[in-house]
């Protein structure tokens, strides 16, 4: 029988492979080290699962005082005579009893140097911005001014007595700045209510320059607008930009709406078992809109890269932390009612700042690798 002979050029690689296997037996590649756990406050879930606890002793002094130049008078509760709020910290369930650390103002400014952080929203976003600026000023007391950019695109039609909303046309302010920011934090929803735009001066939604037919009510119009915003952000804002959408800040009116003797003069936090009766839409009441709007936000952001930051749950407990009657102006309550929507500063928005700072710092660290 003829014998099969392999050419020398084939034998040499086979022999070389056998020698290499003998000299260097197979060993698995070294495992990469396990990922480090996120710092307390840096996980998106940290705000949505936890509890308020007394700030561990010794409680540090506040990062800012009533004299902070960024303060808005109506939120400056200490100056306006409100008794000081209890010193509380947020303890996420994930953190094993630890609380979210207070923002390191100097470290945050160093990490954010050369970067741009934008907050897009309403007066609750301004509530957060003031807390952030006052906290950061503790590391740079030369900062004295800030200039918010206000949008007046929603305009009244003098003939029809309606307010026009073009759901497919971004505000002019946005067209040229979509690639300007490294971090963007969004919120909306507090103006989307019948008491802001009653039946005699409603919102009318336009698309392609024409009114949408059949006409949309307030809530369905909001859902269309949210989806349009999310689509625009996905399309125009770079992927490298950290995009966070902050959920609704809850109100705590008791006994009626703001213009019907609604009150929040209280030093008592709500208990877990009370939250649904206050805020679940199925029970009605004047404070249900936060969760209702949150559902529309969740639906609009599904499948996008925009991260949902749930600050609603932790804030629902804090019926004790609104300006209420301490608004800093004579007759303000008689004219505007109690403020059970915005927050005292120092107060709850400082914890929002701590959580946002932890997440932004983690993002910057990941960018550096």
N, C-alpha and C positions, 0 to 999 in steps of 0.2 A: 504494500500500500504506500503511495507517495506521502511524504511527510510535509506538513505545511510549515514553511519557513517565513517568519516575520522579517521584514526588512530591518536593517540596523537602525535606521532613523526612527522606527517605531519602538524598538526595544530600548533605546536609550532613555526616552521620556518615562517609560514604565519603570525601568530600574531606578531612575532618579526619584520618582514618586515614592517607591518602596523605601529607599534610603532615607528620604525626608520624613516619612511616617515613623520610621524606627528612631531617628534622632530626635524628632519633635512630635511626640504623640499628640493626638487631638485633645485640646482642652477648650472648654467653652470660653467665649469672650467674657472678660470681666463685666459684672453687672454694673450698670450705672447706679449711683447712689439713689435711694428713694427720695422722692420730692419732699422738700421741707414743708411742714404744715404752714398754712397761711397765718399771718399775724392776726391776732384777735381784732375783729372789725373789718378785715380785708375780704372776707367771703360775702357774696351777695346774700347768703342766707342769714348772716349774723344779725341783721336788723329785723328779720321776720320771725325769729325764734329766740326768745329770751325773756328777761324780766328786769324790772327796775329794782335796784338794791341801794341801800345807803352807801354813799361814797366811802371807800375804805379810809380809815384813819391812818395818819393825820390827813384830813381833806386838804388838798392844795388850794391856795388862794385863786380866785377867778383870774382868768387871763386878761380881762379888761374891766373897766369901771364905767359908771354912768357918764363919765366925761369923754368917752371915746367919740372922736369927731364924726364917725360914720353913723352914729346912733340916729334912729328916727324917734322923735319925741313920744309918739303914741305907744312905742314898744319899750320905752325906758322905764320899766315898772318901778324900780327902786327909787329913781328920782321923783316919780309921780306919786310915791307914798304907799305903794303896795308892800305888804310884809314880804320879807325875803322868802323865796321858795326853798323847800327842803333840798339839801345837797344829795342828789341821786345820780347814779351811774347805771349804764345799761350793761347787763351781763348776758352775752349771747350763750345759748345752750351749748354751742360747740366748744366754748372756751373753758369748760370745766370749773366754773365759779369765778374766773377772772373777768374783769370789766374791760370795756373798750378803753384803751389808753387815750388820754387827752392829746390833741394834736401837738406835735413838736413843731412849733412855729418856725424856728430857725432852720430845722432840718427840712421842712416842707419848702420854704423859700429857696433853699440851696438846691433841692432836687428839681424845683420848677423853674429855675433860672433859665431864661431863653425860651421858655415854653409859654403857650397861651391857653388859658382856661376860660371857657365861656359858659355862662348860665343863662338859659333862655326860658322865660316863663312870666309869671304874674307877680303880684305883691308877696305871695308866699315864697317865691324864689328870692325876692328882695330881702325878706326876713332872714333867709339863709345866707345871702351875700353879706348882709351887715354883720352877722355872727362871724362869718369867715374873715372879713376884713378886720374886724376888731381883734380877733384872735391873732391874726398874722401881724398886726401892728405891735403886738407885745415883743416881737423880734426886730421891728423896724419902726421906731416911733416917729420917723420923718414922714411917714405916709399920712396924708391929711385929707385928701379929696378923692372922690370917685364920681364918675359921670355915667349913669345908666342911659341906655338908648331906648327910647320909647317908640312904639309903633302905633301909627294912627290910620292904618289901612282900612279898618272897618269903618265905613262911612255911612251916613244917613242919607237916604234918598228923600229929598225935600218934598217931592210930589206925592210919593206913596206912603211916606212916613215909616219906611222900613230900613233895616240895616243890611247892607249887601256883603256877602261873604263869597269870594271866588275860591272854590275849593282846589282849583288846579293852577293857581297863579301864586308863586311865592312872593313874600314881601320884598320890596326893592333892597332892603338892608341885607337880605340873605344872598342875593344873586352873586355878589362879589366877594363873599367871605367864607364860602363853604370849605375852602381849603386852608383857611387861616388858623384854625384852632387845633391844638393837640388833645384837648379834652373838652367835651360838650356835655352839659347836664340840662335836661329838658324837664319842663312840667307844663301842664295846662289843665283846665277843667273847672276852675272856680268861677269863671264868668259864664259858664254854660248852664245857666239856670233861668227859670222863668221869672224870678224876681229881678234879674238883671235886664232881661229883655221881655217885658210883658206882651200880652196879645196885641195891644194897640201900637207897639213899635217892635215887631218881631225881627228875627234874623231871616233873611231870604238867601238861599244857597244857589250859587251860579256855577255852571260848568260850561266851558267853551263859549263864555260870554252870554249865556242864556240861563234863565231860571230853571232849576231842576224840576221836572214834572214827573209824578205829582209832587207837590211841595213837601219838603222834609220837616218833621218836627225837630225840636231842639236836640233830643238825644240821638236820633238817627243822623242828623246833620253833623253832630260831633263825631260819630263813628266814621262817616265819610271823610271828614277833615283829618282825623287821626291817621287813617290809612294813607291819605295823600301825603301827609307830613312824613310818615315812616318811609314811604316809597321814595320820596325826594331825598331824605337823608341817606338811604341806602345807595341811591344812584349818584349823588353829588359829593358826599363827604368821604374822604379817603378811608380805607379800611384800617390804616394804622391809628386813626383817631379813636380815642376811648370815648364811646358814646353811651351815656347812662340816661335812663328816663326815670325820674323820681315819681313815685306814686303819690296819690293825693294826701294832703294834710287834713286830718279830720277836724270838724268843728264840734263844739260842745255846748250848744244852746240847750238850755233846760227851760221848759214851760212855754216855749213859743219861739218864733223866728226872730231875727235881729230887730225887726220893726214892729214886733208884737210882744214886747217885754221879755224876750228871751234873755236868760241870765247864765253867767258862769262864775259868779262870786263864790268860790269854793277853795278850800285848801285840801280837798280829799281826792286822791287818785281813784280811778275806777278799778274794780276787781275783774279778773278774767271772766267770771260768769256773768258780768253785766254788759260786756261788749256787744253781744249780738242784739240785745234789747235796745241799745243805743244806735247801732250802726247798720244792722242787717236790713237790706231793703224790704224784706218780706214783712217786717214789723212796722214799716212806715216811719213817720217822725221826721224832724227837721234836719237830722244829721246823716241821712242815708246816702247822700249824693256821692260821698267819697268812694264807697265800695262800688256803687253803680258805675262811676266813671272809671274806676280801676279795671273793671271787667272789659270795658270798651278799649282801654289802653292795652291790656293783655292780648286781646284779639288783634289789634292793629299791629302789634310788634311781633306776633308769632312768625317765625321763620326768618327774622331779620337778625342783624348783628348788634342791634341796639339792646343793651342789657337793662333789665327791669330791676330797679332798686326799690324794694318795698320798705318805705319809711312810715307807712300808714299804721301798721300793727303796733309798733312801739309807741306811736304818738296817741293812739286811741285811749290809752290808760290815763293820759295827762290832762284830765279835766281841771286840774289845779293850777295850770301854768299859762293861762291867757291874760291879756291886759284887763279884760272885764271892764270895770268902771274907772280904772286908773289910767286915763288916756292923756292927761297932761294939759287939757284945755277946758276952760270953763264952759259948761253947758254941752260938752261934746256928747255925753250920753243922751241928753234930751234930743239932740239933733240926729245923731247917728245910731243910737242904741249901744249896748255893750259890745265890745270886741271879743267875741268868743271864737274867732277864726285865726287871727294872727297869734304870735307867741311873745311872751315876755323875753327880753334879753337883758342879762344872761338867762338861759333857759333851755328848752328842748332843742332849738336849732343848733346849740353848741354841740350836742351829741350827734346831730346830723353831720356837722362839720367833722367831728372826730372819725365817724364812719367813712365819710367821703374821702377824707385825707388818707386814711389807711388804704383805701382801694386805689386812689390815684398814685400814692407812693409805690404800691405794689406794681402797678402798671408801668411806672417809670423804671422800676428795677428790672422788670421783665424786658423792657425795650433795650436796656444796656446788656442783657444776657448774663 
